[in-house]
Amino acid sequence: MAENQFFVDSDKLSEKALENKHRLENDPSYRTNHMEYMEGMEQIESDIMDKVLSAMNEYDYEKYTAIDVRRALSSDRCSIEDFKALLSPAAEPFLEEMAQKAKIETSKHFGNTVYLFTPLYIANYCENYCIYCGFNCYNDIVRKKLDYNEIEHEMKVIADSGIEEILMLTGESRSMSDVKYIGEACKLASKYFRNVGLEIYPVNTDEYKYLHECGADYVTVFQETYNSDKYETLHLMGHKRVFPYRFEAQERAIRGGMRGVGFSALLGLSDFRKDALATALHVYYLQRKYPHVEYSLSCPRLRPIINNEKINPLDVHERQLCQVLCAYRIFLPYVGITVSSREEKHFRDGIVKIAATKVSAGVSTGIGDHESKYTGKENEDAGDEQFEIADNRSFDDMYKDMSEEGMQPVLNDYVYV
């Protein structure tokens, strides 16, 4: 992959966007050392990152053979070495056997349940220069930040549909979406939903503690890619550029009292086999360090974004995605696995019978347009979407389809006392 393959074509940018791009490239933080913490970033004592990156860098998936894959599939307990074999190209001819084994593990620990939730984007302002993201700070899009009345209106629309779990997201901008703003949104969400998740910029332990006290139950952070060298070429400016601070976000969230944490690489940014290995090992080592916490994995592929039609999923096809998900389930049998609306209906309907345990429904990646999604009433003041989705099903349609597929849709499985 050529390094400049992801860059936006300057000829397609507006005058305003070009001015913003020039300003950012002259910012003192542009292309600073991506392995050095910035002012205000908490540093914790942890050896998890070294373990994960060491294993990923040493992973030579071409050395595995059919014998290694058969051994992994016949093992009662999947070791790290077995997992490496299941992620390797040698395992591709064994996809059917992997799916069968993954289905057994899923049924054993989750039955035939599938959890439904919806994301709610409350702001799309961003201070990061990530060249593959529709929200990146120089992309010329319609920016929007919902006020508290608008947030509550969106939540009521979603809750009235029957959904009981929400994932709130913002662009990564402390100045426009500070921790207090997100905390107040969590308090509002607690009025309407039984489970409240966050996918926001990484924060310090005390800030995660505050957000948990405001009503947040779990935190998801995408590492995007675990290849730190590639990461440096993709994240050119902003707090997100600091690789170790992002890597340690889930551990800080755990220390801040969050009930659950989610992990993901964005498959297609770098070598997806190595990224998949690192993602699972990130969970594996933290699971042993903090066994009381709920862990989940997502497995998104890169999707097209606004103002750059050239960006598409690279090198990761549905069969390879299925291989990764089956390997995840066999290696981490107790972990929740989410498959997002980035994937087509046929894939999501199939994978929940094999390895996935959670899907989103009634999805919008725009700001303030859930009412239009649910009622057809257009909101001309909505903010632009982060990326294109492939599965546009409503909550009602998703619930019906999952039931007809023989699955048991679950909206909430917690009893609060």
N, C-alpha and C positions, 0 to 999 in steps of 0.2 A: 504494500500500500504506500503510495507516495505521500510524503508528509503534508503536502499542500492540498491533498484531495478533499479535505473537509472545509477549506477556507471559502468564505463567501466571496463571490465574484464582485469586485469593487464597482464594475460597470453597472451592476444591478442595484446598487445602493443609492438611496436618495441623498441629496445634498446634506440634509440634517444628519443622516447616519454616517456619512463620510467625515463630517466635522467631529462627530462624537468619537469615531474610530481614531482619528488623528489625535484628539485630546487624550484618549486613553493610552495610546501608544507612547505618549510623552509623559505619562504619569510615572512618578518615581518607583511605584510598586510593580510596574510592568516588567515581566520576566525576572523577578527577584528569585533568589534561591528557593526552589520549591520544597526543599527538605528542612528549611529553617522556620521556626515558629515566629509569627508576628506578635507585636505588642498586644497584650491582653489575652493571648491564647494560653490556656492551662496546659501544663505538661505533667503527665502522670507517669509513675514508675510501672512499666509493664514490659514483658518480654514477648507479648503475643505477635507484634508486627515482625520482629526478627525471625520468629519461628515460621510464620506464614511466607514471608518473602524468600527466605532461604529455601524452603521446600519448593516454592514455585520456580525459582531460578534454576534449581537442580533438576526439574522435571523434564525428562526426555521421553516424550510419549511415543516416539517412533521405535523405541526399543522393545515395546510390548508386543507379544505375539498372541495367536489364538489360544495357545496353551495357558498363558497368563489369564486370559479372559475366562476360559472354562474353569480355571481354578477359582477365580473370584466368584463366579456364579454358583459354584458348588459349595462355597464356604458358608457356614452358619452365621458367621459374623464378619462383616466387611471391614477389613483393615485399610489403613491409608494406602498401602501398596495395592490392594485389590481395587480400591477406588481409582487409583491412577490408571490401572489397566482398563477399567470400565469407561474412562474418559478418552482413551486412546483410539486412534483410527482402527486398530485391530478389533475393537469391539463393535464396529458398525455392522458387520454381518450378523451379529448376535442380538440385534435390536429387539426382535420378537421375544427371545428368552429373557432379556433384561426387562422388558415391559411386563412379562408374566411375573417375574420375581418382585418387581416394584409394586405391582398390583396386590400381591399377597401381603407385602409389608404395609401398604396403605390401608388395606382392609383390616389388618390386624390391629392397627393403632387408631384408625379414624373411622372405621366402618365404611358406609357408603355416603357419608356426609360431605357437603360442600358448603363452605361459608361464603356469604354474600356481603359485600360492602360497597360504598361508593366514595370516590375522592371528591374533595371540595377545595378548589383553588381560591384563596382569598386575596392574593396579590401576585402580580407578575413583574414587579420591579426587581432588578438584579444588578449587583455590583461586580459580578464576575465576567471575565472574558473567556468563555468556553466556546470553542469554535464550532461545536456540533449541536448546540442547544438553541432552541427558538427564543428563549428568554434572555440570551446573552446581552450584555449591557450596551452593545452598540447596534444591535439589531433594531431596525426601524419598524417597531410594532406598536399597536395601541396598548399603552400601559394603563393599568387599573389597580386600585387598592380599595377593597370594600370597606365601608364604614361599619360600625357595629349593627346598625339597623339593617343594612344590606346583608351582612353576614347572617343575622338571625332570620331574615326573610328567606335566604337560600336554604338555611337549615330546616326551616319549617316546611318548605316545599319538598325537600328530600325526605324528611321524617314522615310527612303525610303519605308518601308512597309506600311506606312500610319498612324502610331500611332502618336498622338499629345500630349499625356500625359505620363510622365515618373516618376518613383519612384526610386531614387538613394539610394543605400544601401552600407554600409561598415561594416566590422567587427568593434568591439569596441576597437580601438587602437589609442589613441591620438598621440603616437610617430610615427606610420606608416601612419596614415591618419589624419593629423591635420586639424584644422578648415580652414586654408588658402587653403590647398589642396582641401577640399570639396567645399569651396567658388569658387575656379577657375573652378571646375567641374560644379558648378551651372551656371557660366557665359557661359560655353560651351553649357550647356543644353538649355539655353535661346535662343541660335541661331537656335535650331532645334525643340523645343517643346513649346506648348502654356501654359502648366501647368507642373510645376516642384515640385515634392515632395521629402522629405528626410526621411529616416529611418536610423538614425545614433545614436551614443552614445549621451546621454543627455549632454547639454552644458549650459552655463550661459546666462542670458538675453541679455547681450551685444553681445555675440557670435551669438545668434539667430538673433539679429538685423542685424549683419554683413552678415549672410547667406541670410537673406531676401533681403538685398540690392544687393547681388550678383545674385539674381534671384529666390530664393526658395519661393514657394507659401504656402506650408503647411508642417507640420511635423507630423509623426506618431511615437509613442513610445509604445511598448508592455510592460505592467507592468509584464507580465508573470503570476504571481499569486498575488492576493491582500492579501493573508494570509501571514502576515509578518513572522510568525514562520516557515512556510513551505518555504518561500522565502529564509530564512537564511540557510536552509539545502541544497538548490539547487544552491546557488550562493556563492561559498566558497572563492573567492578571486577576487580582482579587483574593479574598481569604481562601477561596476554594483551591487556589494554587498550592496551598501548603498541604502536601501529601500526608504527613504523619498526623496532623491535627484531625484531618478527616478520618483517617484510619481508626483513630482511637475514640471516635464519637460514641459508638455503641457502648464501649466500656465506661465512659463517663456517664452515659445515660443510666446504665445499670447502677453505678455508684450513687447516682442521683435518685434512685428508687423506682425507676420505671419497671413495670411488670414484664414488659416484653421488648425485644429489639429485632429489627429486620435488616437484612443484608442483601446486597446485589452488586454485580458488575453489569455494565451495559454492553451486552455481547455484540461485537462488531467493531468496537473501538480498537481492540488489540487481539492477540491470539486468544480465541475464546476458550480453548482447552486449558490453558494456563490460568486464565481468569476464573474459570469454573472451579479449578482446583483450589485456588487461593480463597475464593469466596467460601467454599465449604470448609476449608481448614480454619478460616477466621471464626466460623461458627463452632467448629469442633473444639478448638482450644479454649474459647470463652465458655463453652458449655461445661467443660471440665473444671474451669476456674469458678464459675458461678452457676451451679447446677439448678438453682431454684428459679431461674429466669426462663421465660418462654422465648423460643427462637424461631425465626421464620426466614425463608429465602424467597427472593423474587428472581425471575429469569427473563428480563426484557431484552428484546433486540432493538437495535438502532432503528428509528423511524424517521421519515422525511420531516423537515421543519419549514416554517414560513421563511420566505426569502432565499431559500437554497434548495432547489428541486433536485440537486445532484446527490444529496445525502440519502442513502438507502442502506438497509442491512447488508453487511459485507461478510462473506465467507460462512455465514451461519444460516443453514436452511432448516426446514421443519424437522427433517429426520435427525439432524445434528442437535437441534434444540430438544427433541424428544429424548435423545441419548443422554444429554446433560441432566434433564429432569429425572429420568429413571436412575441414573447414577447417584444423584442427590438423594433420592428416596432410599435406595439400597444402603448407602453409606450413613445417612442420618435419618433413621426410620421414625423418630419422634418429632421431627421438625416440620412446621407448617410450610407449604409451598404455594406461592401465589403466581398465577398466570394472568397477566394484565390484558387490557383491551387493545394493546398493540397487536395481539394475535387475532387471526381470523376465527369466526364462529366454529368452523368444523374442527379446528385444532383444539380450542378450549373445551368443546363438548367431549372430545375424545380423551384429552389428557387428564380430566378430572376423574375418569374411570380407572386411571393407571397410577398417577403420581401426585397430581396437584390436589390441594385441599381448599383453595380459596380463589374466588374470581370476583372482579369488579363488575358492577351493573349500573346502568343509567349514567354512564361516564361522560363528563365534559372536562376538557383540559383548559377551557377558557375561564375568564373571570366574570362571575355574575350572570351566567346564562343558563343555570339549571332550570329556571322556570320555563325558558324556551324549549329545553329538552323534554320537560315533563308535560307542559301544557300547549306547546306550539306558539306561545306568545313571545314574539321577538323582543330582545333587549338591545336597542341600538347603542347603549352605553357600555356594553360588555367589553372586556379586555381580550386581546388575542390569545389563541391557544398555544400551548407549549410544543405540541407535536400532533401529527395525525394519528387517529385511532382507527383500528380495523373492525372492531366489533361494537356496533352502535346500539345494541339491544337495551331496551328499558329494563327496569327492575322487574316489572310484571312478566315481560317476555323471558327474561333470564330465569326467573323462578319457575315458570311454566316449562321451559325447555329442560331445565335440570331435573325436574320431576318426571318428565316424559322419558328422560334418559335413564331413569331408574335410580337417580340420586336423591338424597334427602337434603333439601336446602335448609341451612341453619342461619338464623339471623343473630342469635345470641345464646351463649351457653354458660353465662356467669350468673351466679346468685349473689346479690349484694346484701350484706347484713350490717 
